[in-house]
């Protein structure tokens, strides 16, 4: 004897299983892409931190000789930018853009890099992801 309800249900689990596998694959690809983006951000932040520390250690010698050392080493925009350029030129990690600004006692460096991430073709349409980091440093004196 043939049951009609069994015939109507035959093969209905296959599409469900395929959709579940597709969703699982997208979740795994998304996790890998997010992890890759996070690691790229950490690398840009580390480069930016190093550049900010290098700039904070580049005191304006003319200001020190003229006015002495107070509670912080005096910094100039040109010396900060030169120190950042030297730091970034010596490293193996390239940036697409950076800026260095100072208020005279603290330097702020902003670093940007455009990166390709894993499965970027799926989530970003083939575009690169912008990773930007900001780091500040101050060079206090002892005393």
Secondary structure, 3 states (H helix, E strand, C coil): CCCHHHHHHCCHHHHHHHHHHHHHHHHHHHHHHHHHHHHHHHHHHHHHHHHHHHHHCCCCHHHHHHHCCCCECCCCHHHHHHHHHHHHHHCCCCCCEEEEEECCCEEEEEEEEEECCCCHHHHCCCCCEEEEEEEEEECECCC
